[in-house]
Amino acid sequence: MIDKNIITELENIVGKSNVLTDPSDLMLYSYDATQFYRVPDLVVVVHNSDEVSKIVKLTRKNNVNLYPRGSGTNLSGGSIPADGGIVIELNRLNKILDIDVQNRIAVVEPGVVAATLDAEVSKKGLFYPPDPGSIAVATIGGCVAEGAGGLRALKYGTTKDYIIGLEVVLPNGDILQTGSLALRGSPGFDLTHLFVGSEGTLGIITKIAVRLIYPAKARKTFLIMYDSVGLAGTAVAKIIENKIIPSTMEFLDKITINAVEDFKKIGLPRDIEALLLIEIDGEAEDVEASAKILEDVCMKVGARSISVAKDDAQRLDLMEARRSALPVLARLKPTTILEDATVPRSKVPEMLEKIHDIQGKYDLMIGSFGHAGDGNLHPTILVDRRNKEEMKKVDMAIKEIFDYCIDLGGTLTGEHGIGIVKAPFMEKEFKKEGLSLFRDIKKALDPDNKLNPNKVVGAKEVHLDYI
Ligand SMILES: Cc1cc2nc3c(=O)[nH]c(=O)nc-3n(C[C@H](O)[C@H](O)[C@H](O)COP(=O)(O)OP(=O)(O)OC[C@H]3O[C@@H](n4cnc5c(N)ncnc54)[C@H](O)[C@@H]3O)c2cc1C
């Protein structure tokens, strides 16, 4: 329960209509894409950094937890108000402040949707590469806070590679500027990148400067079918060994292919075990030369067939089909548990085989897809949370996937963040010393642990129910 005086002060800062207390409104802010939930005590909608700063000061003074939220599409429980308190909604901070064509830089507010930025800069002949599967709804602020990746990350990198400066409201309410609009600079600690991937635990991002590039002139998109998951994994490693760096190299297994085909009906073969969706881009003659090498390598590894998108419309259909993988899998069972196991690229075949074995061992339905070129796999466990026996098996399967992934030199998360769901595994990856440094950094910035508490550093165990 939030004290009446605090509600009045919030109303004075943002106006009455921007303080939400109605239970049906609050329910909408209780969950993210993990399907866990906890209803906030209140939601406050902000429109500028000054309001954010005043709210941070007010909540800190009154010992109230505050949870930043963009579109709530994260997959790790990051925006859920797990310990009770106030959700601060940042979507209305949604202006593109500048697109500087000469310097190839854009300055935006955090609530700008990623696809909007992509579309607006492309009108000016520029390109912002990070493209999470959720590009149509995810905010740039959420993407910075998560360090989001996407389908083009193999060649172009992830969000962190494009952020050159930030405005951040610190947990004490101070407004900090980091970085600059210069594309080079290395004074002192890299404060900008301290906040990239910090998942709203160290500050609230209110302005973002991104670097832009020129788009490729030509591209070619391939669908490559395999009769085994292992062969598809081997092809991924071999393509790169042959010095071809596709902009996109996505993997879908049989369960995912069938779920996509059921929904999209684009003619994907239902009997194959694995499919690679690969796009190469660059200068026209380079694309043609790389295409030939790519086709040779894939056939040598044992592809059943290769097809090429015949035009831009078909190419966009294929990309759209890939982006639908998670939502279409989620239709198959009441509960979807998506993991983000990421391994060195050469270990992709081993990791895929292991996931396949774990699926058999625990008799679970696991659809796998992901950014195979980055070794970033998304084993998606499809279950019914009401089945307690099945949920016990899920816990064991997840632990086995994480253990194996870390043993292969991988990481808990390639792009979906730690949030709440992976916080208990942090020590396994970072060891005592690493986790303790994470906690010291959090304490230095947020000594009262009021900003998105217990996310990432997992100071205490948090139990959440499925919605
Ligand atoms: C279908 C689907 C496909 C997806 N595909 C991908 C993918 O390919 N790659 C990928 O990386 N992710 C993917 N995601 C995950 C998700 O979309 C990304 O993490 C995205 O960046 C989250 O943006 P958001 O606006 O929804 O942020 P939210 O979910 O609202 O917030 C994410 C985290 O950031 C914090 N936060 C939000 N805004 C701010 C801010 N302004 N300042 C400080 N902290 C803030 C929140 O507290 C939370 O911890 C996918 C999700 C779905 C549902």
The ligand as an SDF file (V2000), in Angstrom:
LIG
                    3D

 53 58  0  0  0  0  0  0  0  0999 V2000
    8.6510  -12.5160  -29.0910 C   0  0  0  0  0  0  0  0  0  0  0  0
    9.8740  -11.9490  -28.4390 C   0  0  0  0  0  0  0  0  0  0  0  0
   11.0790  -11.9530  -29.1400 C   0  0  0  0  0  0  0  0  0  0  0  0
   12.2280  -11.4290  -28.5470 C   0  0  0  0  0  0  0  0  0  0  0  0
   13.3960  -11.4540  -29.2600 N   0  0  0  0  0  0  0  0  0  0  0  0
   14.5170  -10.9330  -28.7170 C   0  0  0  0  0  0  0  0  0  0  0  0
   15.7460  -10.9560  -29.4480 C   0  0  0  0  0  0  0  0  0  0  0  0
   15.8250  -11.4280  -30.5950 O   0  0  0  0  0  0  0  0  0  0  0  0
   16.8330  -10.4180  -28.8420 N   0  0  0  0  0  0  0  0  0  0  0  0
   16.7860   -9.8800  -27.5850 C   0  0  0  0  0  0  0  0  0  0  0  0
   17.8110   -9.4090  -27.0900 O   0  0  0  0  0  0  0  0  0  0  0  0
   15.6380   -9.8700  -26.8730 N   0  0  0  0  0  0  0  0  0  0  0  0
   14.5080  -10.3660  -27.3940 C   0  0  0  0  0  0  0  0  0  0  0  0
   13.3450  -10.3600  -26.6680 N   0  0  0  0  0  0  0  0  0  0  0  0
   13.3480   -9.8070  -25.2890 C   0  0  0  0  0  0  0  0  0  0  0  0
   12.9220   -8.3260  -25.1640 C   0  0  0  0  0  0  0  0  0  0  0  0
   12.0680   -7.9380  -26.2010 O   0  0  0  0  0  0  0  0  0  0  0  0
   14.1180   -7.3990  -25.0910 C   0  0  0  0  0  0  0  0  0  0  0  0
   14.7980   -7.6470  -23.8850 O   0  0  0  0  0  0  0  0  0  0  0  0
   13.7700   -5.9010  -25.1330 C   0  0  0  0  0  0  0  0  0  0  0  0
   14.9700   -5.1860  -25.1440 O   0  0  0  0  0  0  0  0  0  0  0  0
   12.9460   -5.4230  -23.9440 C   0  0  0  0  0  0  0  0  0  0  0  0
   12.4340   -4.1270  -24.2500 O   0  0  0  0  0  0  0  0  0  0  0  0
   11.1540   -3.5740  -23.4540 P   0  0  0  0  0  0  0  0  0  0  0  0
   10.8740   -2.1990  -23.9080 O   0  0  0  0  0  0  0  0  0  0  0  0
   10.0340   -4.5290  -23.5630 O   0  0  0  0  0  0  0  0  0  0  0  0
   11.7360   -3.5390  -21.9710 O   0  0  0  0  0  0  0  0  0  0  0  0
   11.0500   -4.0410  -20.6240 P   0  0  0  0  0  0  0  0  0  0  0  0
   10.7230   -5.4760  -20.7340 O   0  0  0  0  0  0  0  0  0  0  0  0
    9.9610   -3.1300  -20.2200 O   0  0  0  0  0  0  0  0  0  0  0  0
   12.2580   -3.8440  -19.6060 O   0  0  0  0  0  0  0  0  0  0  0  0
   13.4100   -4.6180  -19.6930 C   0  0  0  0  0  0  0  0  0  0  0  0
   14.3570   -4.2860  -18.5360 C   0  0  0  0  0  0  0  0  0  0  0  0
   14.8650   -2.9930  -18.7090 O   0  0  0  0  0  0  0  0  0  0  0  0
   14.4850   -2.1320  -17.6410 C   0  0  0  0  0  0  0  0  0  0  0  0
   14.1580   -0.8640  -18.2870 N   0  0  0  0  0  0  0  0  0  0  0  0
   13.2250   -0.6220  -19.2500 C   0  0  0  0  0  0  0  0  0  0  0  0
   13.3100    0.6570  -19.6570 N   0  0  0  0  0  0  0  0  0  0  0  0
   14.3090    1.2270  -18.9440 C   0  0  0  0  0  0  0  0  0  0  0  0
   14.8950    2.5280  -18.9020 C   0  0  0  0  0  0  0  0  0  0  0  0
   14.4830    3.5170  -19.7010 N   0  0  0  0  0  0  0  0  0  0  0  0
   15.8930    2.7580  -18.0160 N   0  0  0  0  0  0  0  0  0  0  0  0
   16.3560    1.7820  -17.2150 C   0  0  0  0  0  0  0  0  0  0  0  0
   15.8490    0.5350  -17.2110 N   0  0  0  0  0  0  0  0  0  0  0  0
   14.8460    0.2700  -18.0660 C   0  0  0  0  0  0  0  0  0  0  0  0
   13.3410   -2.8300  -16.9310 C   0  0  0  0  0  0  0  0  0  0  0  0
   13.3290   -2.5220  -15.5570 O   0  0  0  0  0  0  0  0  0  0  0  0
   13.6860   -4.2890  -17.1710 C   0  0  0  0  0  0  0  0  0  0  0  0
   14.6230   -4.7270  -16.2220 O   0  0  0  0  0  0  0  0  0  0  0  0
   12.1800  -10.8920  -27.2200 C   0  0  0  0  0  0  0  0  0  0  0  0
   10.9690  -10.8880  -26.5230 C   0  0  0  0  0  0  0  0  0  0  0  0
    9.8330  -11.4070  -27.1120 C   0  0  0  0  0  0  0  0  0  0  0  0
    8.5550  -11.3740  -26.3160 C   0  0  0  0  0  0  0  0  0  0  0  0
  1  2  1  0
  2  3  1  0
  2 52  2  0
  3  4  2  0
  4  5  1  0
  4 50  1  0
  5  6  2  0
  6  7  1  0
  6 13  1  0
  7  8  2  0
  7  9  1  0
  9 10  1  0
 10 11  2  0
 10 12  1  0
 12 13  2  0
 13 14  1  0
 14 15  1  0
 14 50  1  0
 15 16  1  0
 16 17  1  0
 16 18  1  0
 18 19  1  0
 18 20  1  0
 20 21  1  0
 20 22  1  0
 22 23  1  0
 23 24  1  0
 24 25  2  0
 24 26  1  0
 24 27  1  0
 27 28  1  0
 28 29  2  0
 28 30  1  0
 28 31  1  0
 31 32  1  0
 32 33  1  0
 33 34  1  0
 33 48  1  0
 34 35  1  0
 35 36  1  0
 35 46  1  0
 36 37  1  0
 36 45  1  0
 37 38  2  0
 38 39  1  0
 39 40  1  0
 39 45  2  0
 40 41  1  0
 40 42  2  0
 42 43  1  0
 43 44  2  0
 44 45  1  0
 46 47  1  0
 46 48  1  0
 48 49  1  0
 50 51  2  0
 51 52  1  0
 52 53  1  0
M  END
$$$$
